Amino acid sequence: MIKNMFSQTAAEILIDIDVISIQTDTPFTLTSGRKSPVYVDCRKIISFPKERKKLMEMAVEILGSENSSFDAIAGGETAGIPFAAWISELMQLPMLYVRKKPKGFGQNKQIEGVIKSGQNVLLVEDLATDGGSKMSFINAIRNTGANCHTCFVIFHYGIFQQSLRNLEEQNVSLIELATWKDILEVFRKRGIKKNKIDDIEQYLENPDKWEPNK
């Protein structure tokens, strides 16, 4: 599968440009409110043109290998917008962006760009943790009469199985470049201290019950 060919390369790039942060003693707070010893900041990618070009090229290869064709690429506010722009450019498809909620003034739009009923729209985001925020964007797209059954992210935590089931129930598939499994494989190859890997794995195995080191 093409994705498996790219996942390790993507993980190496994300580590090299410091997208991956680890703090086992003073945890981060994720968007979901969960505490985590790890944090993934895909926004940093925009500052590395060579690396982001490689990531976007791999993204297009993976998307092209799927049994889906897209009529437009939509970026979720705000982190998904630049990635949607680069992907739409490479795929030569129209781009949209979706707000978390309507503007509240003017034309009160939630979606910017030209969207048409019946179009097959790909939603692009930077990452997915528990997947909870994706449906608000997807529902906004579907409310226009367009179809949205696929979400692409640079990084997927890959540890909240219920979230994947929730997306599947809404007829949405999630495609990613890399997950924590890929990051840990690179860490091991690079000789990262075993105790640090163990701390991360403890969190990944049971994120809801994980507690920071005392």
Beta strands, then each sheet from edge to edge (+ up, - down):
strand 1: 20-22
strand 2: 28-29
strand 3: 35-36
strand 4: 38-40
strand 5: 72-76
strand 6: 95-98
strand 7: 111-112
strand 8: 120-128
strand 9: 147-156
strand 10: 173-179
sheet 1: 1+ 4-
sheet 2: 2+ 3-
sheet 3: 7+ 6- 5- 8- 9- 10-
end
